[in-house]
Amino acid sequence: MTVDMRAPISQTATSGAHDVVVRERSIYPNLKLRMYTTGIRQNRLARMLGIHEASLSRIMNGFREPTGDLRVHLAEILQSDPDWLFYKMQVNDEVPFVGNHIAVHQ
């Protein structure tokens, strides 16, 4: 399993035997809202964009930034203003960190 570490790590806190890493990322709530209101599913939108569904998922969940061209293409498909569509909302995730590895769900 590969963990995408491109999201900046803002701080590490110690709690007993495990450390917790707080990762900041930006999500696009308007992108999800527009997909819902248009009825376009993620797999169909990814095919229309010519990208893998996993790549679109990473964009929607804030683990990857879309390129300028991809933003424009998404806005055209979803018939939305790119600035509105890609409004960012900050999310902080607490990720368990054991030793020098990120703990994986068990």
TAHUQUI-V568685 format. One record per run of one state. SS is the DSSP state (h for helix, s for strand, l for the rest). FROM is the first residue (numbers start at 1). LEN is the number of residues. If there is no record, write none. Layout:
ss=[SS | SS]
from=[FROM | FROM]
len=[LEN | LEN]
//
This chain:
ss=[l | s | l | s | l | h | l | h | l | h | l | h | l | h | l | s | l | s | l]
from=[1 | 9 | 16 | 18 | 28 | 29 | 39 | 42 | 50 | 53 | 61 | 68 | 78 | 82 | 86 | 89 | 99 | 101 | 103]
len=[8 | 7 | 2 | 10 | 1 | 10 | 3 | 8 | 3 | 8 | 7 | 10 | 4 | 4 | 3 | 10 | 2 | 2 | 4]
//
